[in-house]
Amino acid sequence: MKIKKPILYMIAIAIVGLLITSASSLPMTQTSSQEDEIKAEYLVVQSQPLLKTKNIDKSIQPLFLGVPITGGDYDEFHPSVAGSPLGGFYALVEEYQSETSAHDPTLYGSVDGVVWEGIAYFIYDNAEYTDMDQNAYGTYGTYGAAPGDSSKVDVVYAEDYTQSMEWTLSDLGSDFINNHIACYTFEGPEGDPGTWNFGGVAFTGYNSYGGANINGCPFILYPVSGTSGTIGWLTGATASNCNHVGSTMDLATNMHYAVYDRDTGSGNYELLVRKDNFGAWVYNPTGDYWAHSYVTSKHVNLPPANLTYPSITAYNNNVIVTCQKDDDVVVFYSINGFSSYTEVLVQESASYPEIVMAAKGKVILTYIKNNVLYYRTSDTKGATWSDAQGVSDNEVNLNDRAANLDEFGGSVYGTWEDTRGANIDAYFDIIYEYVNNPPDTPTIDGPRKIKKDVQSDYTFTTNDSDGDDVLYFVEWGDGANTGWLGPFASEAICYANHTWTKKDKFTIRCKAKDEFNAESGWAEYTVSAPRDRFITFRFLDYFPNAFPLLRLIFGY
């Protein structure tokens, strides 16, 4: 059924970008021994709020065996999806808006993944290739420009899109495209965490800075505060002519990986893998900027084969890259942070692979074969793969990408372009479901009698039946809390202390959650700092003649 799209209009505010403020590039020359001709350079860039959006007031009905995110009279392209740490899901699509006569990036939300509602669209003519991810603060999305269009990079904060950010990089280059976002939870360079610190965006584009004139330059961009960021790119004869992008954050090591396919100029495409340490900030006093250290880069070149449409996932130095190798889907898996790798054929005569790591190291890979979306799993870090399982038996629209995947709560969700209706719509489904059990209600131990203005120490423990790491949240009963403490191994002891500043009874409350955000119930533990006990003789005001008798009784 075609559904009309009623729009509630807000007054449009033109987006005015802030330009790059740095006057010169500031090279960092640490390179790998394999790729010693490649160097990383950086610029300081300023961000501004992504001011222009329009609210949407519409919803669509669920359709099972794949759930439509969008509906209506127009086509939607390149959808992406991510779970929200506050619950539910968000999706970005390129959706035609009659008011702008363009495919603007459009944000959808769903509480249950079944019924989706339009939230807002962002005025950005003919955006291309949306992508989404999440961290502990929220859910983030990005998108690139249509070729020949824009020099902007946007990051949408889904939970409150008024906090979204935009960088205008017209002094650096243009045609920024194939954006891919990888999120993590980490403090800023001066210990100032916030929703602005999402992670990094990898993309390609034309680099005109300082007369460089690099086509297909591989970029990464990340914020260093709520108003500024750092953009870095690779230079060298073998660091140009890049096209499609994949990126991931190793949440165990905080290493950021980006992979690009690039035209070698000699008749074949290779992969270029870049690695940066997002687990530390490095200050450059000469240029007065903060950056994450560039670690290394590596080429994967198997001439005369063409390696295209890459995707990458990583955890605890286990890195797996997938791509098309001519007309087949292959992976290159590594157990040492991609210092070395091994090639494995996954599927012949298939295309557009995407890869992500689910709970317990299970790897999920999707691809298209005969217009059907399939997935396979690996429990061996990419060395061996299960039989193929179908995701969608309907027509999947091939548009330089098939599914977009997101790991959330240990499970993997996907979205794709689907042609089962009268036009192309974005569809959503769970690809791999991880059945996760929450931790047990914690046990609290420590003194029940406390003293005012004296520190008291307590321990908190719980068991997670899945063996997941756990975090603890403690409320002290006087309005103070610890925030989330951890992670700790299951059954390991968490120590915390508190000082109460008045005499009273207090109820300590504690809950635990595992690494997939499943929460336990609350444990309660009552403590008290007794008030001073004293005898009042107010009744003597009413019985003054009793005083001599009391003196006789008490002997004073």
C-alpha positions as CSV (number, residue, x, y, z in Angstrom):
1,M,0.0,0.0,0.0
2,K,1.3,3.4,-0.9
3,I,1.3,5.8,2.0
4,K,1.3,9.5,1.7
5,K,4.0,11.5,3.6
6,P,2.5,14.4,5.4
7,I,5.2,16.8,6.4
8,L,5.1,19.4,9.2
9,Y,7.2,22.3,8.0
10,M,9.7,24.3,10.0
11,I,11.2,27.5,8.7
12,A,14.4,26.7,6.8
13,I,17.6,28.0,8.1
14,A,20.5,28.0,5.7
15,I,23.5,26.0,6.7
16,V,26.6,28.2,6.9
17,G,29.7,26.1,7.3
18,L,32.8,27.2,9.2
19,L,35.9,26.9,7.1
20,I,39.2,25.1,8.0
21,T,41.2,27.4,10.2
22,S,44.6,25.9,10.0
23,A,47.0,27.6,7.7
24,S,49.3,24.6,6.9
25,S,49.3,20.9,7.0
26,L,51.1,19.2,9.8
27,P,52.6,15.9,8.8
28,M,53.1,13.0,11.2
29,T,55.6,10.7,9.5
30,Q,55.3,7.4,11.5
31,T,54.8,4.7,8.9
32,S,55.1,0.9,8.7
33,S,58.1,-0.8,7.2
34,Q,55.9,-2.2,4.4
35,E,54.4,1.1,3.4
36,D,57.2,3.6,4.2
37,E,56.2,5.9,1.3
38,I,52.9,6.6,2.9
39,K,52.6,9.5,5.4
40,A,49.7,10.9,7.4
41,E,48.9,14.6,7.5
42,Y,46.4,16.6,9.6
43,L,44.5,19.8,9.8
44,V,42.5,21.4,12.6
45,V,38.9,21.9,11.5
46,Q,35.9,23.7,13.1
47,S,32.4,22.3,13.4
48,Q,29.1,24.0,13.8
49,P,25.6,22.7,14.6
50,L,23.8,21.0,11.8
51,L,21.0,23.6,11.9
52,K,18.8,22.7,9.1
53,T,16.3,20.0,9.4
54,K,12.6,19.6,8.8
55,N,10.4,17.5,11.1
56,I,8.4,14.6,9.7
57,D,5.1,13.4,10.9
58,K,4.4,10.0,9.5
59,S,4.4,6.3,10.2
60,I,3.9,3.1,8.3
61,Q,2.5,-0.3,9.2
62,P,4.6,-3.3,9.8
63,L,5.1,-6.0,7.2
64,F,6.8,-9.2,8.3
65,L,9.5,-11.4,6.6
66,G,11.4,-8.1,6.5
67,V,10.0,-4.9,7.9
68,P,9.8,-1.8,5.7
69,I,11.3,1.3,7.2
70,T,10.0,3.5,4.5
71,G,7.0,3.7,2.3
72,G,5.3,6.0,-0.2
73,D,5.6,7.1,-3.8
74,Y,9.3,7.6,-4.1
75,D,12.5,5.5,-4.0
76,E,14.8,5.3,-1.0
77,F,18.5,4.4,-1.3
78,H,21.5,3.3,0.7
79,P,19.8,2.8,4.1
80,S,21.8,2.2,7.3
81,V,20.7,1.2,10.8
82,A,21.9,1.2,14.4
83,G,20.6,0.2,17.8
84,S,20.2,2.9,20.4
85,P,21.7,2.6,23.9
86,L,18.5,4.2,25.2
87,G,16.5,1.5,23.5
88,G,15.0,1.0,20.0
89,F,16.6,1.6,16.6
90,Y,17.4,4.5,14.2
91,A,17.8,4.4,10.5
92,L,19.1,6.8,7.8
93,V,18.1,6.7,4.2
94,E,18.4,8.8,1.1
95,E,14.8,9.8,0.6
96,Y,13.3,12.0,-2.0
97,Q,11.7,15.1,-0.6
98,S,9.4,17.0,-2.9
99,E,10.1,20.3,-1.1
100,T,13.7,20.2,-2.1
101,S,13.5,18.0,-5.2
102,A,16.4,16.0,-3.9
103,H,17.2,12.8,-2.1
104,D,17.9,14.2,1.4
105,P,19.3,12.2,4.3
106,T,16.2,11.2,6.4
107,L,16.2,9.9,9.9
108,Y,13.7,7.2,11.1
109,G,13.2,5.7,14.5
110,S,11.5,2.6,15.9
111,V,10.9,1.4,19.5
112,D,10.6,-2.3,18.5
113,G,12.1,-2.5,15.0
114,V,8.6,-3.2,13.6
115,V,6.8,0.1,13.3
116,W,9.1,2.9,12.0
117,E,8.4,6.6,12.1
118,G,10.0,9.5,10.2
119,I,11.7,11.9,12.6
120,A,13.5,14.5,10.4
121,Y,15.3,15.1,7.2
122,F,18.4,17.1,6.7
123,I,18.7,19.6,3.8
124,Y,21.7,18.2,1.9
125,D,21.2,17.8,-1.8
126,N,21.4,14.3,-3.1
127,A,23.3,12.7,-0.2
128,E,25.0,9.4,-0.9
129,Y,25.8,6.3,1.2
130,T,24.5,6.7,4.7
131,D,26.0,4.9,7.6
132,M,25.3,4.5,11.4
133,D,26.8,3.3,14.6
134,Q,26.4,3.8,18.4
135,N,28.3,4.2,21.6
136,A,27.3,4.7,25.2
137,Y,26.2,8.2,24.6
138,G,23.9,7.6,21.7
139,T,23.4,6.7,18.0
140,Y,25.2,8.6,15.2
141,G,24.9,8.7,11.4
142,T,26.7,10.2,8.5
143,Y,26.4,10.5,4.7
144,G,28.4,11.7,1.8
145,A,27.8,14.0,-1.1
146,A,26.7,13.2,-4.6
147,P,29.7,13.3,-7.0
148,G,30.5,16.9,-7.9
149,D,28.3,18.4,-5.1
150,S,29.5,19.2,-1.6
151,S,32.5,19.7,0.6
152,K,30.6,19.0,3.8
153,V,30.8,16.2,6.3
154,D,27.8,15.8,8.6
155,V,27.3,13.7,11.7
156,V,23.8,13.2,13.0
157,Y,23.1,12.6,16.6
158,A,19.9,10.6,16.4
159,E,18.6,10.9,20.0
160,D,18.6,14.7,19.7
161,Y,19.2,15.7,16.1
162,T,19.5,19.4,17.2
163,Q,23.0,18.4,18.6
164,S,24.1,17.1,15.2
165,M,27.4,18.5,13.7
166,E,28.7,19.7,10.4
167,W,32.1,20.4,9.0
168,T,32.5,22.5,5.9
169,L,35.8,21.6,4.3
170,S,35.8,23.7,1.1
171,D,39.4,24.9,1.7
172,L,40.5,21.3,1.8
173,G,38.6,19.7,-1.1
174,S,35.3,18.4,-2.3
175,D,33.3,15.4,-3.4
176,F,33.5,13.7,0.0
177,I,31.7,10.4,-0.4
178,N,31.3,6.8,0.8
179,N,31.3,8.0,4.5
180,H,31.6,5.3,7.1
181,I,31.3,5.9,10.8
182,A,32.8,3.9,13.7
183,C,31.9,4.8,17.2
184,Y,33.4,4.1,20.7
185,T,33.1,5.6,24.2
186,F,36.2,7.5,25.1
187,E,37.1,10.8,26.8
188,G,38.2,13.8,24.8
189,P,41.9,15.0,24.9
190,E,41.3,17.0,28.1
191,G,39.1,14.5,29.8
192,D,35.9,16.0,28.8
193,P,33.5,13.3,27.7
194,G,30.3,14.2,25.9
195,T,27.9,13.3,23.1
196,W,30.2,15.1,20.6
197,N,32.9,12.5,21.0
198,F,31.4,9.8,18.8
199,G,34.5,8.3,17.2
200,G,35.6,8.8,13.6
201,V,34.4,9.1,10.0
202,A,36.3,7.6,7.1
203,F,35.6,8.7,3.6
204,T,37.2,9.6,0.2
205,G,37.3,12.7,-1.9
206,Y,39.2,15.2,-3.8
207,N,42.1,16.8,-1.9
208,S,43.1,20.3,-3.2
209,Y,44.9,21.5,-0.1
210,G,48.1,23.3,-0.9
211,G,47.8,22.3,-4.5
212,A,47.9,18.6,-3.8
213,N,45.2,17.7,-6.3
214,I,44.7,14.2,-5.1
215,N,41.8,12.3,-6.5
216,G,40.3,9.6,-4.3
217,C,42.2,10.8,-1.2
218,P,41.6,8.6,1.9
219,F,40.4,10.7,4.8
220,I,39.5,10.2,8.4
221,L,37.8,12.9,10.6
222,Y,37.1,13.0,14.3
223,P,36.1,15.6,16.9
224,V,38.4,16.8,19.7
225,S,35.8,19.0,21.4
226,G,32.2,20.1,20.8
227,T,33.3,22.7,18.3
228,S,36.5,21.5,16.7
229,G,38.1,18.4,15.2
230,T,41.0,16.9,13.3
231,I,41.0,15.7,9.7
232,G,43.8,13.4,8.5
233,W,44.7,11.9,5.2
234,L,47.3,9.7,3.7
235,T,49.8,11.0,1.1
236,G,52.1,9.1,-1.2
237,A,52.1,7.5,-4.6
238,T,50.1,4.5,-3.4
239,A,47.6,6.5,-1.4
240,S,45.3,8.0,-4.0
241,N,42.5,7.0,-6.4
242,C,40.5,5.4,-3.5
243,N,36.8,4.8,-3.8
244,H,34.7,2.7,-1.5
245,V,35.3,2.7,2.3
246,G,34.8,0.4,5.3
247,S,35.8,1.2,8.9
248,T,35.5,-0.3,12.4
249,M,36.6,0.4,15.9
250,D,38.3,-2.4,17.9
251,L,36.6,-1.8,21.2
252,A,39.1,-4.0,23.1
253,T,42.2,-2.1,21.9
254,N,40.6,1.2,20.7
255,M,42.3,0.8,17.4
256,H,40.5,2.3,14.4
257,Y,40.7,0.6,11.1
258,A,39.7,2.0,7.7
259,V,39.9,0.1,4.5
260,Y,39.6,1.6,1.0
261,D,39.6,0.1,-2.5
262,R,41.8,1.9,-4.9
263,D,42.7,1.9,-8.6
264,T,46.4,1.1,-8.9
265,G,46.6,2.6,-12.3
266,S,48.0,-0.6,-13.7
267,G,44.7,-2.4,-14.5
268,N,43.5,-3.7,-11.1
269,Y,42.1,-2.6,-7.8
270,E,43.8,-3.2,-4.5
271,L,42.9,-2.6,-0.8
272,L,44.5,0.0,1.4
273,V,44.1,-0.6,5.2
274,R,44.9,2.2,7.6
275,K,45.3,1.8,11.4
276,D,45.1,4.5,14.0
277,N,45.4,4.4,17.8
278,F,42.1,6.0,19.0
279,G,43.0,5.0,22.6
280,A,45.3,7.9,23.2
281,W,45.5,11.6,22.3
282,V,48.7,13.2,21.1
283,Y,49.2,16.9,21.4
284,N,51.3,18.6,18.7
285,P,52.5,21.9,20.1
286,T,53.9,23.2,16.8
287,G,50.5,23.1,15.2
288,D,48.5,23.4,18.4
289,Y,46.2,20.5,17.7
290,W,45.3,17.1,19.1
291,A,45.3,13.9,17.1
292,H,45.2,10.1,17.4
293,S,48.5,8.5,16.4
294,Y,48.7,7.0,12.9
295,V,50.0,3.5,13.4
296,T,50.5,1.9,10.0
297,S,49.0,1.2,6.6
298,K,49.1,-1.9,4.4
299,H,48.2,-2.8,0.8
300,V,46.5,-6.0,-0.1
301,N,47.2,-6.5,-3.8
302,L,46.6,-9.7,-5.7
303,P,47.0,-8.8,-9.4
304,P,45.5,-9.4,-11.8
305,A,42.5,-9.7,-9.5
306,N,40.3,-6.7,-8.6
307,L,39.6,-6.2,-4.9
308,T,36.6,-4.0,-4.5
309,Y,33.7,-3.0,-2.1
310,P,35.6,-3.7,1.2
311,S,34.1,-4.0,4.7
312,I,36.0,-4.6,7.9
313,T,35.4,-5.7,11.5
314,A,37.8,-6.1,14.5
315,Y,38.0,-7.1,18.1
316,N,41.0,-7.7,20.4
317,N,43.4,-7.6,17.4
318,N,41.3,-10.1,15.4
319,V,40.7,-8.2,12.2
320,I,38.7,-9.5,9.3
321,V,38.4,-7.7,5.9
322,T,36.0,-8.8,3.3
323,C,35.6,-7.7,-0.3
324,Q,34.8,-8.7,-3.8
325,K,37.7,-10.5,-5.5
326,D,36.5,-10.1,-9.1
327,D,33.1,-11.9,-9.0
328,D,33.7,-13.8,-5.7
329,V,33.5,-12.9,-2.0
330,V,36.6,-13.4,0.0
331,V,37.9,-12.5,3.5
332,F,41.4,-11.7,4.8
333,Y,41.6,-12.6,8.4
334,S,44.3,-11.7,10.9
335,I,44.9,-12.5,14.6
336,N,47.6,-9.8,15.1
337,G,46.1,-6.5,14.2
338,F,46.5,-7.0,10.5
339,S,50.3,-7.3,10.7
340,S,49.7,-10.4,8.6
341,Y,46.6,-12.1,7.1
342,T,45.3,-15.1,5.4
343,E,42.9,-15.2,2.5
344,V,39.7,-17.4,2.5
345,L,37.2,-17.9,-0.3
346,V,33.7,-17.5,1.1
347,Q,31.3,-17.6,-1.9
348,E,31.8,-17.8,-5.6
349,S,29.7,-15.6,-7.9
350,A,28.6,-13.2,-5.2
351,S,28.9,-9.5,-4.6
352,Y,28.6,-6.5,-2.1
353,P,29.8,-8.2,1.1
354,E,29.4,-6.6,4.5
355,I,30.9,-7.9,7.7
356,V,30.4,-7.3,11.5
357,M,31.4,-9.1,14.7
358,A,28.6,-10.2,17.0
359,A,28.7,-11.5,20.6
360,K,31.4,-14.0,21.7
361,G,33.5,-13.3,18.6
362,K,31.0,-14.7,16.1
363,V,31.5,-13.1,12.7
364,I,28.5,-12.3,10.5
365,L,29.0,-11.8,6.7
366,T,26.3,-10.9,4.2
367,Y,26.4,-10.8,0.4
368,I,24.2,-10.9,-2.6
369,K,23.8,-13.9,-4.9
370,N,21.2,-14.0,-7.6
371,N,19.5,-10.9,-6.1
372,V,19.0,-12.8,-2.8
373,L,20.6,-11.5,0.4
374,Y,22.5,-14.3,2.3
375,Y,24.5,-14.5,5.4
376,R,27.2,-16.8,6.8
377,T,28.8,-17.0,10.2
378,S,32.3,-17.9,11.5
379,D,33.2,-19.1,15.0
380,T,36.9,-19.3,14.0
381,K,37.8,-15.6,13.5
382,G,37.2,-15.9,9.8
383,A,39.1,-19.1,9.0
384,T,36.0,-21.2,8.3
385,W,32.4,-20.3,7.5
386,S,29.0,-21.9,8.0
387,D,26.6,-22.7,5.2
388,A,24.7,-19.8,3.6
389,Q,21.3,-18.8,5.1
390,G,18.8,-16.5,3.3
391,V,17.8,-13.2,4.7
392,S,15.5,-11.9,2.0
393,D,13.9,-14.0,-0.7
394,N,12.7,-10.9,-2.5
395,E,14.4,-8.7,-5.0
396,V,17.2,-6.7,-3.4
397,N,18.2,-3.6,-5.3
398,L,21.9,-3.6,-6.1
399,N,23.1,-0.1,-5.8
400,D,26.9,-0.4,-5.1
401,R,25.8,-1.9,-1.7
402,A,23.6,-4.6,-0.4
403,A,22.9,-4.8,3.3
404,N,24.2,-2.3,5.9
405,L,24.8,-4.1,9.2
406,D,25.0,-3.1,12.9
407,E,25.9,-5.1,16.0
408,F,23.8,-4.2,19.0
409,G,23.4,-6.0,22.2
410,G,25.4,-8.9,20.7
411,S,22.9,-9.4,17.9
412,V,23.3,-8.2,14.3
413,Y,20.7,-6.2,12.4
414,G,20.5,-5.3,8.8
415,T,18.8,-3.0,6.3
416,W,18.7,-3.1,2.5
417,E,17.0,-1.7,-0.6
418,D,14.0,-3.8,-1.5
419,T,11.9,-3.8,-4.7
420,R,9.0,-6.0,-3.6
421,G,6.7,-3.0,-3.7
422,A,5.9,-0.5,-6.4
423,N,9.1,1.4,-5.7
424,I,12.4,0.9,-3.9
425,D,12.0,0.9,-0.1
426,A,14.4,0.4,2.8
427,Y,13.8,-2.9,4.7
428,F,15.0,-4.0,8.1
429,D,15.4,-7.4,9.8
430,I,17.5,-9.2,12.4
431,I,20.3,-11.1,10.8
432,Y,21.7,-12.9,13.7
433,E,20.1,-13.0,17.2
434,Y,22.2,-13.5,20.3
435,V,20.1,-14.7,23.3
436,N,21.6,-12.8,26.2
437,N,20.8,-13.2,29.9
438,P,21.2,-10.3,32.3
439,P,23.5,-10.6,35.3
440,D,22.1,-11.7,38.7
441,T,21.0,-9.1,41.2
442,P,24.2,-8.0,42.8
443,T,25.3,-8.8,46.4
444,I,26.3,-5.8,48.6
445,D,28.6,-6.2,51.6
446,G,30.1,-3.7,54.0
447,P,29.4,-1.9,57.3
448,R,25.8,-1.3,58.2
449,K,26.8,1.2,60.9
450,I,28.4,4.2,59.5
451,K,29.8,7.5,60.9
452,K,29.1,11.0,59.6
453,D,32.0,12.4,57.5
454,V,33.9,9.1,57.7
455,Q,34.6,7.1,54.5
456,S,32.9,3.6,54.4
457,D,34.0,0.9,52.0
458,Y,31.7,-1.6,50.2
459,T,32.0,-4.5,47.8
460,F,29.6,-5.5,45.0
461,T,29.5,-8.8,43.2
462,T,27.3,-10.6,40.7
463,N,27.3,-13.6,38.5
464,D,26.6,-13.4,34.7
465,S,25.4,-16.8,33.5
466,D,26.8,-16.1,30.0
467,G,30.2,-15.2,31.4
468,D,30.0,-11.6,30.2
469,D,31.9,-8.8,31.8
470,V,29.7,-6.6,34.0
471,L,29.4,-3.0,35.2
472,Y,27.9,-1.8,38.4
473,F,25.8,1.3,39.1
474,V,25.6,2.3,42.8
475,E,23.2,4.8,44.4
476,W,24.2,5.8,47.9
477,G,20.8,6.9,49.2
478,D,21.7,10.6,49.6
479,G,21.4,11.6,46.0
480,A,24.9,10.6,45.0
481,N,25.8,7.8,42.6
482,T,28.9,6.2,41.1
483,G,28.0,6.1,37.5
484,W,28.8,2.9,35.7
485,L,31.9,1.2,37.3
486,G,33.8,-1.4,35.3
487,P,33.9,-3.5,33.4
488,F,34.6,-6.4,35.7
489,A,34.7,-10.1,35.1
490,S,31.7,-12.1,36.2
491,E,32.0,-12.8,40.0
492,A,34.9,-10.4,40.4
493,I,34.7,-7.9,43.2
494,C,33.9,-4.3,42.6
495,Y,35.1,-2.0,45.4
496,A,33.5,1.4,46.0
497,N,33.4,3.8,48.9
498,H,31.3,6.7,50.1
499,T,31.2,9.4,52.8
500,W,27.8,10.5,54.2
501,T,27.7,14.1,55.5
502,K,24.7,13.7,57.8
503,K,23.3,11.3,60.4
504,D,20.4,9.3,59.1
505,K,19.3,6.0,57.6
506,F,20.3,5.4,54.0
507,T,19.5,2.7,51.4
508,I,22.4,1.7,49.1
509,R,21.1,0.4,45.8
510,C,23.1,-1.4,43.1
511,K,22.3,-2.9,39.7
512,A,24.6,-4.5,37.2
513,K,24.6,-4.7,33.4
514,D,26.6,-6.9,31.1
515,E,28.6,-5.8,28.0
516,F,25.5,-6.0,25.9
517,N,23.5,-3.7,28.2
518,A,21.2,-6.3,29.7
519,E,20.5,-5.0,33.3
520,S,19.9,-6.9,36.5
521,G,17.4,-6.0,39.2
522,W,18.3,-3.6,42.0
523,A,19.9,-4.8,45.2
524,E,19.3,-2.8,48.4
525,Y,21.3,-2.5,51.5
526,T,20.4,-0.3,54.5
527,V,23.0,1.5,56.5
528,S,22.6,4.1,59.3
529,A,24.5,6.8,61.1
530,P,22.6,7.0,64.4
531,R,21.6,10.4,65.6
532,D,22.7,11.6,69.1
533,R,20.4,10.4,71.8
534,F,19.5,12.9,74.6
535,I,16.9,13.4,77.3
536,T,14.7,16.4,77.1
537,F,13.3,17.9,80.3
538,R,10.7,20.0,78.6
539,F,8.1,18.3,80.9
540,L,9.7,20.3,83.9
541,D,8.2,23.4,82.4
542,Y,4.9,21.8,83.3
543,F,5.9,20.0,86.5
544,P,8.5,22.3,88.2
545,N,7.9,20.7,91.7
546,A,9.3,17.4,90.3
547,F,12.8,18.7,90.0
548,P,13.9,18.1,93.7
549,L,12.6,14.5,93.4
550,L,14.6,13.9,90.2
551,R,17.7,15.2,91.9
552,L,17.3,12.7,94.7
553,I,16.7,9.9,92.3
554,F,19.7,10.6,90.0
555,G,22.0,11.8,92.8
556,Y,22.9,15.3,91.6
